[in-house]
């Protein structure tokens, strides 16, 4: 009996560990691990500041619902939301704004929050996070979860970011996820309502830019510009981000019309400029999806 327990105990622990992104690159020391839902605009904000600072990390991406297993585990039940940044020595940072604060403190030369503008920038970020970003998420999922065809397009996006076991579960997960979206009142008939919340922030941005300034708070890029551009990226689908949010081939016609509308606005053009001029390192054409080599059967990150 003792022999069986001695065998099955480690076996069970190994099987459970296979569902855990461990944040290592083969042959290298452990690095930061960013747990995400790939198309989440909150996760894109975290990616942007991490990439901008040169912080080494690997991305552990999952589709909605499944992601909560990984975030709850990393935070010891403290959070089921993304993004979650797992650092060394047991330090875990939840929330994209807290990740931006961490990077700003670790890399003061980036001047993400100039002292004289910090409070104003934080207030603007709060409006982006609580008003615009929430409305964009609701609009996105209302369109993509509307019917079986649009759900299949969303599934194609997640299919390229999941491990094999998550892909096997994908039809079931999409079924329940779409039902939850509709039960939560996120339906196409409410898109106009979501747009009103979105456009309140876009109007504010266009008012700020109307005096000819280059950025939202003057002539230097700050955390406000990064927050707005990343949170609103799903509205205009920058080419630089399509390695992460998918190509135009998986965009429903209803959503394409929304994208065309927002690209035509001055705020939309500002987002596209932010991506073309600031999101990527020189010579890089698309935002890197920093998933390290993985066991694609169970999602173990080596």
Rosetta silent file (secondary structure, phi, psi, omega in degrees, C-alpha in Angstrom):
SEQUENCE: XXXXXXXXXXXXXXXXXXXXXXXXXXXXXXXXXXXXXXXXXXXXXXXXXXXXXXXXXXXXXXXXXXXXXXXXXXXXXXXXXXXXXXXXXXXXXXXXXXXXXXXXXXXXXXXXXXXXXXXXXXXXXXXXXXXXXXXXXXXXXXXXXXXXXXXXXXXXXXXXXXXXXXXXXXXXXXXXXXXXXXXXXXXXXXXXXXXXXXXXXXXXXXXXXXXXXXXXXXXXXXXXXXXXXXXXXXXXXXXXXXXXXXXXXXXXXXXXXXXXXXXXXXXXXXXXXXXXXXXXXXXXXXXXXXXXXXXXXXXXXX
SCORE:     score description
SCORE:     0.000 S_00000001
   1 L     0.000  -43.306  179.146    0.000    0.000    0.000 S_00000001
   2 H   -61.434  -35.952  179.847    2.798    2.364    0.879 S_00000001
   3 H   -64.495  -39.815  179.148    4.386    1.645   -2.464 S_00000001
   4 H   -65.904  -43.224  179.655    1.214    2.609   -4.330 S_00000001
   5 H   -63.897  -38.331  179.198    0.866    5.829   -2.368 S_00000001
   6 H   -65.715  -25.868  179.214    4.504    6.614   -3.007 S_00000001
   7 H   -85.588  -48.519 -172.502    3.879    6.198   -6.738 S_00000001
   8 H   -73.904  -30.084  178.611    0.469    7.853   -7.157 S_00000001
   9 H   -57.347  -57.671  177.519    1.168   10.892   -4.986 S_00000001
  10 H   -61.379  -33.741 -179.879    3.954   12.286   -7.201 S_00000001
  11 H   -64.223  -45.253  179.562    2.009   11.206  -10.311 S_00000001
  12 H   -64.235  -42.754  179.198   -1.074   13.177   -9.275 S_00000001
  13 H   -62.248  -37.195  178.708    1.033   16.196   -8.355 S_00000001
  14 H   -67.018  -42.631  179.654    2.726   16.027  -11.771 S_00000001
  15 H   -61.281  -42.440  178.198   -0.611   15.811  -13.594 S_00000001
  16 H   -65.180  -36.562 -179.018   -1.891   18.851  -11.721 S_00000001
  17 H   -66.533  -21.881 -179.912    1.317   20.739  -12.451 S_00000001
  18 L   -68.700  -14.228  176.306    0.710   20.199  -16.148 S_00000001
  19 L  -100.191   18.986 -175.980   -2.109   22.731  -15.917 S_00000001
  20 L  -121.938  119.485  174.039    0.205   25.300  -14.382 S_00000001
  21 L   -74.007  116.579 -172.318    2.231   27.798  -16.425 S_00000001
  22 L   -93.928   -3.933  173.424    5.524   27.864  -14.535 S_00000001
  23 L    66.945   43.849  177.171    7.047   30.867  -16.301 S_00000001
  24 L  -127.236  149.960  171.323   10.353   29.349  -17.368 S_00000001
  25 L  -107.784  133.516 -174.180   12.232   29.291  -20.623 S_00000001
  26 L   -54.757  127.834  177.922   14.105   26.066  -21.215 S_00000001
  27 L    83.567    0.579 -178.151   17.722   26.363  -20.139 S_00000001
  28 L  -124.946  163.492  177.919   17.207   29.768  -18.514 S_00000001
  29 L   -68.184  154.181  177.401   16.381   31.033  -15.050 S_00000001
  30 L   -55.272  143.677  179.176   12.691   31.606  -14.189 S_00000001
  31 L  -127.542 -179.755 -179.058   11.341   34.908  -15.478 S_00000001
  32 E   -64.916  147.437  179.641    8.131   36.871  -14.998 S_00000001
  33 E  -121.481  123.656 -179.723    4.919   35.150  -16.044 S_00000001
  34 E  -106.939  111.695  179.154    1.991   37.173  -17.388 S_00000001
  35 E   -88.379  126.345 -172.828   -1.328   35.315  -17.180 S_00000001
  36 E  -140.559  167.715  154.585   -3.740   36.656  -19.780 S_00000001
  37 L  -105.833  121.463 -166.530   -6.721   36.251  -22.011 S_00000001
  38 L   -50.325  -43.760 -174.515   -5.043   36.982  -25.334 S_00000001
  39 L   -89.296    3.199 -178.701   -7.540   39.497  -26.746 S_00000001
  40 L   -67.706  130.005  178.927   -8.114   41.331  -23.452 S_00000001
  41 H   -71.324  -27.579  174.611   -7.372   45.052  -23.728 S_00000001
  42 H   -65.429  -37.845  177.944   -6.399   45.122  -20.046 S_00000001
  43 H   -69.548  -34.196  177.414   -3.772   42.475  -20.823 S_00000001
  44 H   -64.208  -37.717  176.280   -2.551   44.501  -23.797 S_00000001
  45 H   -60.735  -43.661  178.954   -1.905   47.453  -21.491 S_00000001
  46 H   -64.456  -43.517  177.479    0.231   45.211  -19.279 S_00000001
  47 H   -57.042  -45.787 -174.627    2.089   43.815  -22.310 S_00000001
  48 H   -59.179  -50.068 -177.018    2.816   47.311  -23.602 S_00000001
  49 H   -69.496  -32.990  176.654    4.445   48.600  -20.412 S_00000001
  50 H   -66.422  -45.566  178.739    6.394   45.358  -19.932 S_00000001
  51 H   -64.282  -41.944 -178.279    7.683   45.460  -23.519 S_00000001
  52 H   -61.457  -36.243 -177.787    8.443   49.176  -23.259 S_00000001
  53 H   -85.055  -11.419 -177.719   10.548   48.629  -20.141 S_00000001
  54 L    77.907   17.213  179.516   12.374   45.617  -21.561 S_00000001
  55 L   -70.399  124.243  178.725   11.169   43.427  -18.711 S_00000001
  56 L   -73.319  132.280  178.874   11.637   39.738  -19.638 S_00000001
  57 E  -156.368  162.365  170.785    8.443   37.727  -19.307 S_00000001
  58 E  -119.224  148.814 -178.185    6.517   34.851  -20.816 S_00000001
  59 E  -101.785  130.346  179.065    2.813   34.993  -21.555 S_00000001
  60 E  -113.100   89.209 -171.325    0.496   32.309  -20.258 S_00000001
  61 E   -96.539  142.568  178.899   -2.674   32.906  -22.309 S_00000001
  62 L  -143.811  161.007  176.496   -6.018   31.162  -21.884 S_00000001
  63 L   -81.617  162.406  178.750   -9.554   31.653  -23.092 S_00000001
  64 L   -54.890  150.980 -174.565  -12.219   33.124  -20.794 S_00000001
  65 L    82.808  -58.069  179.915  -13.489   30.828  -18.030 S_00000001
  66 L   -64.816  -32.349 -177.417  -10.436   28.560  -18.175 S_00000001
  67 H   -58.151  -30.274 -173.759   -8.183   31.489  -17.293 S_00000001
  68 H   -64.503  -27.629  175.339   -9.712   31.714  -13.820 S_00000001
  69 H   -60.783  -43.741 -175.205   -8.071   28.433  -12.784 S_00000001
  70 H   -75.393  -40.020 -179.795   -4.636   29.898  -13.458 S_00000001
  71 H   -70.908  -40.176  178.726   -5.242   33.337  -11.944 S_00000001
  72 H   -63.028  -40.239  178.801   -6.855   31.913   -8.804 S_00000001
  73 H   -64.419  -45.549 -176.950   -3.927   29.545   -8.370 S_00000001
  74 H   -65.600  -33.648 -176.830   -1.314   32.274   -8.866 S_00000001
  75 L   -99.781    8.798 -178.472   -3.044   34.640   -6.415 S_00000001
  76 L    54.769   43.537  177.671   -3.989   31.888   -3.932 S_00000001
  77 L    84.497    3.549 -176.648   -7.652   32.618   -4.541 S_00000001
  78 L   -76.872  -24.649 -177.062   -7.249   36.376   -4.391 S_00000001
  79 L  -155.993  144.537  172.207   -8.298   37.090   -7.981 S_00000001
  80 L  -115.320    8.778 -178.331   -9.809   35.397  -11.013 S_00000001
  81 L   -94.013  160.161  173.175   -9.266   38.398  -13.299 S_00000001
  82 L  -113.544  154.087    1.925   -6.534   39.038  -15.857 S_00000001
  83 L   -84.998  159.975  170.306   -3.863   40.207  -16.161 S_00000001
  84 E  -129.135  127.822  178.938   -1.822   38.712  -13.340 S_00000001
  85 E  -107.245  117.810 -179.804    1.945   39.219  -13.284 S_00000001
  86 E  -101.676  116.542 -179.606    3.865   36.573  -11.336 S_00000001
  87 L  -104.729 -179.279  178.367    7.346   37.717  -10.344 S_00000001
  88 H   -70.159  166.353  175.364   10.131   36.032   -8.432 S_00000001
  89 H    58.875   29.975  174.052   10.144   35.432   -4.687 S_00000001
  90 H    77.843    6.123 -179.828    6.389   34.933   -4.582 S_00000001
  91 L   -79.566  130.671 -179.499    5.437   38.465   -5.601 S_00000001
  92 E  -130.135  132.705  179.342    2.207   38.650   -7.598 S_00000001
  93 E  -118.621  123.874  177.118    0.686   41.795   -9.124 S_00000001
  94 E  -106.753  152.725  176.461   -2.944   41.877  -10.196 S_00000001
  95 L    83.728  132.643 -177.448   -4.636   44.537  -12.331 S_00000001
  96 H   -63.161  -34.710 -179.806   -3.155   46.308  -15.345 S_00000001
  97 H   -68.532  -38.005  177.859   -2.925   49.644  -13.515 S_00000001
  98 H   -68.105  -34.790  176.084   -0.922   48.097  -10.677 S_00000001
  99 H   -65.328  -41.862  177.028    1.403   46.505  -13.240 S_00000001
 100 H   -62.648  -39.814  177.377    1.871   49.936  -14.846 S_00000001
 101 H   -62.455  -41.782  179.670    2.616   51.403  -11.407 S_00000001
 102 H   -62.068  -44.640 -179.695    5.194   48.663  -10.792 S_00000001
 103 H   -67.571  -40.263  179.755    6.933   49.340  -14.110 S_00000001
 104 H   -61.573  -40.067  179.814    6.835   53.116  -13.546 S_00000001
 105 H   -71.248  -36.868 -178.191    8.508   52.696  -10.143 S_00000001
 106 H   -78.244  -23.134 -177.232   11.115   50.247  -11.465 S_00000001
 107 L  -132.420   70.479 -176.833   11.887   52.358  -14.552 S_00000001
 108 H   -60.968  -23.625 -179.546   11.527   56.051  -13.615 S_00000001
 109 H   -64.243  -19.625  178.189   13.345   57.107  -16.797 S_00000001
 110 H   -71.066  -22.146  179.215   10.203   56.172  -18.769 S_00000001
 111 L    51.160   49.112  178.948    8.365   59.058  -17.057 S_00000001
 112 L   -68.203  -32.683 -179.882    5.015   57.333  -17.334 S_00000001
 113 L  -129.635   80.922  176.579    3.594   59.497  -14.554 S_00000001
 114 L   -54.132  133.384 -173.426    5.289   62.925  -14.431 S_00000001
 115 L   -50.923  -40.685 -176.660    4.821   64.156  -10.818 S_00000001
 116 L   -73.835  -12.463 -178.614    2.976   67.331  -11.802 S_00000001
 117 L  -118.061   -0.272 -171.852    0.493   65.353  -13.929 S_00000001
 118 H   -55.027  -49.888 -177.191    0.202   62.122  -11.963 S_00000001
 119 H   -62.444  -41.875 -179.923   -3.211   62.797  -10.390 S_00000001
 120 H   -66.629  -40.217  178.853   -4.723   63.974  -13.686 S_00000001
 121 H   -65.174  -42.580  179.285   -3.316   60.969  -15.554 S_00000001
 122 H   -62.557  -39.048  178.286   -4.669   58.595  -12.908 S_00000001
 123 H   -65.018  -40.819  178.269   -8.122   60.196  -13.173 S_00000001
 124 H   -65.609  -43.472  177.862   -8.062   59.793  -16.957 S_00000001
 125 H   -58.930  -39.881  179.920   -6.963   56.146  -16.641 S_00000001
 126 H   -61.641  -40.447  177.782   -9.842   55.506  -14.261 S_00000001
 127 H   -64.558  -41.401  177.481  -12.315   56.814  -16.857 S_00000001
 128 H   -62.014  -44.959 -174.813  -10.751   54.590  -19.505 S_00000001
 129 H   -70.688  -43.061 -171.137  -10.832   51.536  -17.254 S_00000001
 130 H   -93.071  -23.295 -178.666  -14.284   51.887  -15.742 S_00000001
 131 H  -106.776  -65.895 -173.772  -16.265   53.480  -18.570 S_00000001
 132 H   -68.367  -50.211 -174.124  -14.725   52.925  -21.985 S_00000001
 133 H   -62.815  -39.508  178.621  -12.917   49.607  -21.478 S_00000001
 134 H   -64.631  -42.824  179.711  -15.931   47.934  -19.882 S_00000001
 135 H   -65.918  -38.176  178.039  -18.197   49.118  -22.718 S_00000001
 136 H   -64.569  -44.029  178.790  -15.718   47.906  -25.354 S_00000001
 137 H   -60.419  -44.560  179.641  -15.531   44.468  -23.738 S_00000001
 138 H   -63.777  -41.903  179.513  -19.327   44.232  -23.642 S_00000001
 139 H   -65.286  -44.140 -179.190  -19.651   45.348  -27.259 S_00000001
 140 H   -58.645  -51.768 -176.373  -16.930   42.940  -28.434 S_00000001
 141 H   -74.050  -28.563  175.570  -18.449   39.884  -26.779 S_00000001
 142 H   -60.756  -41.885 -179.704  -22.023   40.895  -27.664 S_00000001
 143 H   -73.984  -47.147 -174.271  -21.061   40.773  -31.344 S_00000001
 144 H   -73.649  -20.996  179.328  -18.774   37.733  -31.203 S_00000001
 145 L  -104.275   14.847 -174.106  -21.159   35.627  -29.096 S_00000001
 146 L   -67.337  -41.186 -177.087  -24.269   36.563  -31.069 S_00000001
 147 L  -150.862  176.899 -175.078  -24.637   33.334  -33.058 S_00000001
 148 H   -62.096  -35.768 -179.105  -22.852   30.090  -33.885 S_00000001
 149 H   -67.308  -48.420 -179.502  -20.938   31.628  -36.800 S_00000001
 150 H   -66.650  -34.084  176.315  -19.546   34.550  -34.824 S_00000001
 151 H   -63.966  -36.867  179.278  -18.772   32.209  -31.925 S_00000001
 152 H   -66.913  -32.737  177.363  -16.770   30.020  -34.313 S_00000001
 153 H   -67.323  -41.036  177.103  -14.723   33.065  -35.358 S_00000001
 154 H   -65.945  -39.039  178.457  -13.903   33.816  -31.720 S_00000001
 155 H   -61.642  -35.834  178.334  -13.023   30.166  -31.171 S_00000001
 156 H   -62.813  -35.611  177.376  -10.530   30.382  -34.051 S_00000001
 157 H   -64.913  -49.400 -177.558   -8.750   33.191  -32.226 S_00000001
 158 H   -68.899  -29.618 -178.131   -8.486   31.246  -28.976 S_00000001
 159 H   -57.509  -36.950 -178.110   -7.549   28.018  -30.788 S_00000001
 160 L   -78.478   -6.134 -176.776   -4.183   29.486  -31.764 S_00000001
 161 L  -116.296   -7.003 -176.750   -3.392   30.493  -28.170 S_00000001
 162 L   -93.494  162.082  166.941   -4.533   27.428  -26.218 S_00000001
 163 L   -77.739  168.382 -177.295   -2.840   24.179  -25.308 S_00000001
 164 H   -60.268  -41.374 -178.305   -4.226   21.027  -26.946 S_00000001
 165 H   -64.881  -35.228  177.242   -6.258   20.070  -23.884 S_00000001
 166 H   -70.570  -34.150  177.425   -7.874   23.510  -23.835 S_00000001
 167 H   -68.068  -34.514  176.061   -8.612   23.207  -27.549 S_00000001
 168 H   -62.631  -37.663 -179.923  -10.312   19.862  -26.935 S_00000001
 169 L   -82.614   -5.718 -170.965  -12.515   21.599  -24.391 S_00000001
 170 H   -56.620  -47.004 -179.627  -13.032   24.631  -26.651 S_00000001
 171 H   -59.412  -40.601 -179.920  -16.512   23.741  -28.069 S_00000001
 172 H   -68.618  -44.573 -178.519  -17.875   23.098  -24.572 S_00000001
 173 H   -63.027  -43.260  179.339  -16.192   26.158  -23.112 S_00000001
 174 H   -63.049  -37.583  179.523  -17.456   28.402  -25.925 S_00000001
 175 H   -60.286  -51.511 -177.727  -20.987   27.081  -25.449 S_00000001
 176 H   -70.140  -37.287  179.164  -21.070   27.945  -21.747 S_00000001
 177 H   -62.912  -44.684  179.988  -19.152   31.195  -22.208 S_00000001
 178 H   -63.586  -37.753  177.458  -21.587   32.433  -24.861 S_00000001
 179 H   -64.626  -40.482  178.758  -24.541   31.546  -22.644 S_00000001
 180 H   -64.919  -39.411  178.463  -22.995   33.501  -19.771 S_00000001
 181 H   -59.964  -46.652 -178.295  -22.432   36.501  -22.030 S_00000001
 182 H   -70.120  -37.513  176.701  -26.070   36.561  -23.097 S_00000001
 183 H   -65.333  -28.095  177.084  -27.345   35.967  -19.583 S_00000001
 184 L   -79.494    3.030  176.292  -25.245   38.944  -18.535 S_00000001
 185 L    84.821   10.070  179.482  -27.221   41.103  -20.963 S_00000001
 186 L   -88.049   93.237 -175.523  -24.407   41.493  -23.505 S_00000001
 187 L  -131.707  157.514 -175.825  -26.409   41.331  -26.723 S_00000001
 188 H   -59.365  -33.155 -178.554  -26.160   43.001  -30.133 S_00000001
 189 H   -64.008  -13.834 -179.561  -29.306   45.040  -29.531 S_00000001
 190 H  -103.152    7.720 -178.519  -27.416   46.965  -26.816 S_00000001
 191 H   -57.591  -41.289  178.905  -24.411   47.918  -28.980 S_00000001
 192 H   -58.707  -38.349  177.125  -25.717   51.487  -29.328 S_00000001
 193 H   -63.406  -44.496  179.187  -25.795   51.786  -25.536 S_00000001
 194 H   -64.259  -38.514 -179.354  -22.196   50.584  -25.283 S_00000001
 195 H   -62.527  -35.099  179.096  -21.148   53.019  -27.993 S_00000001
 196 H   -62.712  -40.241  177.119  -22.477   55.964  -26.003 S_00000001
 197 H   -67.147  -40.118  179.349  -20.201   55.063  -23.090 S_00000001
 198 H   -63.230  -46.282 -171.585  -17.261   54.568  -25.445 S_00000001
 199 H   -74.400  -16.808  172.722  -17.756   57.834  -27.268 S_00000001
 200 H   -63.429  -40.934  177.933  -17.851   59.889  -24.087 S_00000001
 201 H   -74.137  -39.197  178.610  -14.175   59.043  -23.593 S_00000001
 202 H   -62.476  -39.428  177.326  -13.390   59.437  -27.311 S_00000001
 203 H   -61.459  -41.531  178.866  -14.970   62.907  -27.239 S_00000001
 204 H   -62.927  -42.565  179.071  -12.768   63.816  -24.266 S_00000001
 205 H   -62.175  -45.448 -178.631   -9.674   62.574  -26.114 S_00000001
 206 H   -66.539  -32.317  175.258  -10.539   64.565  -29.233 S_00000001
 207 H   -65.622  -41.338  178.515  -11.111   67.660  -27.131 S_00000001
 208 H   -63.413  -39.213 -176.715   -7.644   67.262  -25.595 S_00000001
 209 H   -80.893   -9.664 -172.973   -6.053   66.840  -29.036 S_00000001
 210 L   -66.903  -18.668  179.819   -7.937   69.773  -30.574 S_00000001
 211 L   -88.812    6.144  175.846   -5.241   72.286  -29.550 S_00000001
 212 L    91.921    2.026  179.115   -2.665   70.500  -31.701 S_00000001
 213 L   -64.405  155.609 -177.714   -0.792   68.700  -28.949 S_00000001
 214 L   -82.740  -30.301 -176.839    0.938   65.443  -29.875 S_00000001
 215 E  -133.350  171.999 -171.737   -0.176   63.457  -26.838 S_00000001
 216 L   -64.662  -29.494 -178.904   -3.019   63.558  -24.343 S_00000001
 217 L  -120.333   29.043  175.946   -1.076   65.463  -21.704 S_00000001
 218 E   131.414 -140.493 -175.131    1.290   67.506  -23.853 S_00000001
 219 L  -104.980   12.690  178.392    4.284   66.800  -26.044 S_00000001
 220 L  -132.685  137.858  179.009    5.507   63.678  -24.282 S_00000001
 221 L   -69.379  135.248  177.798    3.925   60.233  -24.174 S_00000001
 222 L  -127.754 -176.887  177.782    2.725   59.195  -20.727 S_00000001
 223 H   -60.136  -26.788  179.249    0.819   56.307  -19.173 S_00000001
 224 H   -62.452  -42.558 -179.997   -2.405   58.054  -20.245 S_00000001
 225 H   -66.202  -42.428  179.402   -1.587   57.566  -23.933 S_00000001
 226 H   -65.212  -43.876  179.208   -0.640   53.927  -23.418 S_00000001
 227 H   -60.244  -50.492 -177.737   -3.770   53.275  -21.373 S_00000001
 228 H   -62.915  -47.859 -176.411   -6.104   54.867  -23.913 S_00000001
 229 H   -63.504  -42.716 -178.281   -4.476   53.285  -26.984 S_00000001
 230 H   -71.467  -41.530 -179.995   -4.342   49.785  -25.503 S_00000001
 231 H   -66.150  -30.372 -177.068   -7.842   49.908  -24.031 S_00000001
 232 L  -100.571    5.799 -176.457   -9.299   51.150  -27.317 S_00000001
 233 H   -59.922  -34.798 -179.981   -7.213   48.961  -29.641 S_00000001
 234 H   -65.613  -17.392  178.371  -10.121   46.578  -30.223 S_00000001
 235 H   -75.260  -30.878 -173.655  -12.055   49.512  -31.724 S_00000001
 236 H  -121.035   -7.704  175.439   -9.586   50.089  -34.563 S_00000001
 237 L    48.630   67.777  178.819   -7.680   46.776  -34.765 S_00000001
 238 L   -58.514  142.134  178.755   -4.125   48.080  -35.404 S_00000001
 239 H   -56.265  -37.562 -176.661   -2.135   45.990  -37.861 S_00000001
 240 H   -63.830  -17.466 -174.966    0.668   45.742  -35.297 S_00000001
 241 H  -105.409   -1.034 -172.156   -1.621   43.876  -32.885 S_00000001
 242 H   -72.379  -12.057  171.307   -3.197   41.339  -35.211 S_00000001
 243 H   -68.240  -19.817 -177.016   -0.751   38.615  -34.180 S_00000001
 244 H  -107.632  -40.541 -176.769   -2.593   38.727  -30.845 S_00000001
 245 H   -99.176    2.980  176.396   -6.176   39.790  -31.626 S_00000001
 246 L    93.898  157.131 -179.618   -6.447   37.901  -34.914 S_00000001
 247 L   -81.437  172.693  179.691   -6.498   38.826  -38.579 S_00000001
 248 H   -63.901  -18.004 -178.782   -9.371   40.466  -40.441 S_00000001
 249 H   -65.712  -20.508 -178.772  -10.450   37.003  -41.625 S_00000001
 250 H  -111.174   26.789  178.339  -11.996   36.289  -38.213 S_00000001
 251 L  -105.842  121.051  177.896  -13.846   39.600  -37.813 S_00000001
 252 L   -61.845  151.020 -177.961  -17.657   39.465  -38.225 S_00000001
 253 H   -59.152  -36.207  178.418  -19.125   41.922  -40.741 S_00000001
 254 H   -61.040  -40.947 -178.459  -21.046   43.677  -37.944 S_00000001
 255 H   -74.398  -33.069  177.561  -17.827   44.313  -36.079 S_00000001
 256 H   -59.523  -38.563  178.888  -15.987   45.437  -39.232 S_00000001
 257 H   -64.139  -38.390  177.341  -18.521   48.264  -39.615 S_00000001
 258 H   -65.531  -42.495  179.104  -17.803   49.366  -36.057 S_00000001
 259 H   -61.122  -45.280  179.190  -14.052   49.281  -36.725 S_00000001
 260 H   -59.329  -40.626  179.617  -14.470   51.394  -39.873 S_00000001
 261 H   -61.986  -48.109 -175.638  -16.473   53.944  -37.887 S_00000001
 262 H   -74.215  -28.936  175.016  -13.885   54.289  -35.134 S_00000001
 263 H   -65.929  -26.447 -177.753  -10.947   54.385  -37.541 S_00000001
 264 L   -78.754  -15.818 -179.075  -12.543   57.414  -39.180 S_00000001
 265 L   -82.573  154.942  179.477  -12.563   59.393  -35.936 S_00000001
 266 H   -61.346  -38.589  177.878   -9.677   61.568  -34.831 S_00000001
 267 H   -63.502  -37.728  177.696   -9.341   59.510  -31.654 S_00000001
 268 H   -65.076  -40.467  177.309   -9.130   56.362  -33.776 S_00000001
 269 H   -65.047  -34.365  176.989   -6.365   57.866  -35.891 S_00000001
 270 H   -64.423  -42.573  178.093   -4.524   58.760  -32.686 S_00000001
 271 H   -60.571  -46.504 -179.651   -4.687   55.107  -31.535 S_00000001
 272 H   -61.825  -37.737  177.795   -3.335   53.890  -34.876 S_00000001
 273 H   -67.541  -39.468  177.869   -0.481   56.421  -34.665 S_00000001
 274 H   -59.612  -41.193  179.831    0.366   55.312  -31.150 S_00000001
 275 H   -70.602  -42.614 -176.958    0.678   51.741  -32.353 S_00000001
 276 H   -70.561  -30.460 -175.154    2.664   52.537  -35.484 S_00000001
 277 H   -99.772  -23.164 -169.390    5.087   54.887  -33.700 S_00000001
 278 H  -130.419  -17.480 -172.352    5.399   53.532  -30.176 S_00000001
 279 H   -74.724  -35.105 -171.704    4.167   49.979  -29.651 S_00000001
 280 L  -113.978  154.860  172.781    6.988   48.068  -31.329 S_00000001
 281 L   -69.959  157.591 -179.111   10.766   48.154  -31.333 S_00000001
 282 L   -58.536  131.605  178.963   12.414   49.418  -34.508 S_00000001
 283 L    89.525   -9.894  178.173   12.294   46.818  -37.262 S_00000001
 284 L   -94.147  131.534 -173.801    9.550   44.759  -35.582 S_00000001
 285 L   -99.587  -18.704 -177.839    6.325   44.624  -37.573 S_00000001
 286 L  -142.579  145.740 -179.791    3.952   42.885  -35.167 S_00000001
 287 L   -60.333  128.424 -178.439    3.500   42.762  -31.412 S_00000001
 288 L   -72.389  138.385  173.750    5.233   39.621  -30.128 S_00000001
 289 L   -99.147   98.598 -164.998    3.109   36.984  -28.445 S_00000001
 290 L   -82.748   54.049  171.623    5.680   35.928  -25.870 S_00000001
 291 L   -85.435  129.495  179.254    4.635   32.358  -25.261 S_00000001
 292 L   -82.648  169.293  178.897    7.667   30.201  -24.611 S_00000001
 293 L   -52.808  133.023 -173.046    8.060   26.637  -25.974 S_00000001
 294 E  -131.475  153.496  166.964    5.265   24.596  -24.424 S_00000001
 295 E   -74.537  101.960 -171.103    4.058   21.080  -24.012 S_00000001
 296 L   -76.568    1.217  175.218    1.037   21.637  -26.245 S_00000001
 297 L   -79.403  -48.024 -174.540   -0.749   18.588  -24.839 S_00000001
 298 L  -120.456   -2.354  175.239   -1.318   19.948  -21.361 S_00000001
 299 L    85.905   16.583  178.341   -0.051   23.504  -21.467 S_00000001
 300 E   -72.849  123.415  178.602    3.035   23.058  -19.302 S_00000001
 301 E   -87.252  120.559 -178.350    5.394   26.006  -19.883 S_00000001
 302 L   -85.572    0.000    0.000    9.001   24.807  -19.911 S_00000001
